[in-house]
């Protein structure tokens, strides 16, 4: 009988942020595949989990995937974990998941802590119900420019992961490409020095850049006043920025102090 691949979320800081199901799965599987075995060992030791560990990191995903697939075919149940959070989300994992599906093997997820969701909750942003998560920015300048150009007008906050050694440089890059925008910087989520800073790209001042960061960049504030627009033009403006029609109707109705039904009737013409 073939084994199952478990995608297990691990704590992003505080070791207590792990689910009971995750602990059970990690204790029950035959093998634990880790992004970095040295990083995972203290967490596993804390919960007295002793299982064979194999390394599965970004630079060796193809090679590591082949090993995992062969072991699954041999009936072994395997848990895949990263250093923090959920595998496949700005971390290794997607390659082996794809290969597992290609080989008709069972894959299931054991959800848990998420830095992007936690940071958005801490941000206090009320202008939107959604966001666009872009993970770590590419290393190559050309790829960074293409990424930002593609998403700069989506009309919802852009969320990035950033490491301490490049956050100031990358915020300057975003300032150059996006213009000055309101931002929320969240540092060391769930850890003792967890901090939330609300500022602007042009005013970011970090005295100590140690720790991991989540950067939330708010959408561009339009200079055009809605009083200068018809209801239809007002709707079209938000839809062009990436909002779906339902969200645009809600926002226009609120800004113009109209009923949503009145705005909806205009939206039918779009």
Secondary structure in CASP SS format (residue, H / E / C, confidence):
PFRMAT SS
TARGET T0000
AUTHOR 0000-0000-0000
METHOD secondary structure of the structure
MODEL  1
X C 1.00
X C 1.00
X C 1.00
X E 1.00
X E 1.00
X E 1.00
X E 1.00
X E 1.00
X C 1.00
X E 1.00
X C 1.00
X C 1.00
X C 1.00
X C 1.00
X C 1.00
X C 1.00
X C 1.00
X C 1.00
X C 1.00
X H 1.00
X H 1.00
X H 1.00
X H 1.00
X H 1.00
X H 1.00
X H 1.00
X H 1.00
X H 1.00
X C 1.00
X C 1.00
X E 1.00
X E 1.00
X E 1.00
X E 1.00
X C 1.00
X C 1.00
X H 1.00
X H 1.00
X H 1.00
X H 1.00
X H 1.00
X H 1.00
X H 1.00
X H 1.00
X H 1.00
X H 1.00
X C 1.00
X C 1.00
X C 1.00
X C 1.00
X C 1.00
X E 1.00
X E 1.00
X E 1.00
X E 1.00
X C 1.00
X C 1.00
X H 1.00
X H 1.00
X H 1.00
X H 1.00
X H 1.00
X H 1.00
X H 1.00
X H 1.00
X H 1.00
X H 1.00
X H 1.00
X H 1.00
X H 1.00
X H 1.00
X H 1.00
X H 1.00
X C 1.00
X C 1.00
X C 1.00
X C 1.00
X E 1.00
X E 1.00
X E 1.00
X E 1.00
X C 1.00
X C 1.00
X C 1.00
X E 1.00
X C 1.00
X C 1.00
X C 1.00
X C 1.00
X C 1.00
X C 1.00
X C 1.00
X C 1.00
X H 1.00
X H 1.00
X H 1.00
X H 1.00
X H 1.00
X H 1.00
X H 1.00
X H 1.00
X H 1.00
X C 1.00
X C 1.00
X C 1.00
X E 1.00
X E 1.00
X E 1.00
X E 1.00
X E 1.00
X C 1.00
X C 1.00
X C 1.00
X C 1.00
X H 1.00
X H 1.00
X H 1.00
X H 1.00
X H 1.00
X H 1.00
X H 1.00
X H 1.00
X H 1.00
X C 1.00
X C 1.00
X C 1.00
X C 1.00
X C 1.00
X C 1.00
X C 1.00
X E 1.00
X E 1.00
X E 1.00
X E 1.00
X E 1.00
X E 1.00
X C 1.00
X C 1.00
X C 1.00
X C 1.00
X H 1.00
X H 1.00
X H 1.00
X H 1.00
X H 1.00
X H 1.00
X H 1.00
X H 1.00
X H 1.00
X H 1.00
X H 1.00
X C 1.00
X C 1.00
X C 1.00
X C 1.00
X C 1.00
X E 1.00
X E 1.00
X E 1.00
X E 1.00
X E 1.00
X E 1.00
X C 1.00
X C 1.00
X C 1.00
X C 1.00
X H 1.00
X H 1.00
X H 1.00
X H 1.00
X H 1.00
X H 1.00
X H 1.00
X H 1.00
X H 1.00
X H 1.00
X H 1.00
X H 1.00
X C 1.00
X C 1.00
X C 1.00
X E 1.00
X E 1.00
X E 1.00
X E 1.00
X E 1.00
X E 1.00
X C 1.00
X C 1.00
X C 1.00
X C 1.00
X C 1.00
X C 1.00
X C 1.00
X E 1.00
X E 1.00
X E 1.00
X E 1.00
X E 1.00
X E 1.00
X H 1.00
X H 1.00
X H 1.00
X C 1.00
X C 1.00
X C 1.00
X C 1.00
X C 1.00
X C 1.00
X C 1.00
X C 1.00
X C 1.00
X E 1.00
X E 1.00
X E 1.00
X E 1.00
X E 1.00
X C 1.00
X C 1.00
X C 1.00
X C 1.00
X C 1.00
X C 1.00
X C 1.00
X C 1.00
X H 1.00
X H 1.00
X H 1.00
X C 1.00
X C 1.00
X H 1.00
X H 1.00
X H 1.00
X H 1.00
X H 1.00
X H 1.00
X H 1.00
X H 1.00
X H 1.00
X H 1.00
X C 1.00
X C 1.00
X C 1.00
X C 1.00
X H 1.00
X H 1.00
X H 1.00
X H 1.00
X H 1.00
X H 1.00
X H 1.00
X H 1.00
X H 1.00
X H 1.00
X H 1.00
X H 1.00
X C 1.00
X C 1.00
X C 1.00
X H 1.00
X H 1.00
X H 1.00
X H 1.00
X H 1.00
X H 1.00
X H 1.00
X H 1.00
X C 1.00
X C 1.00
X C 1.00
END
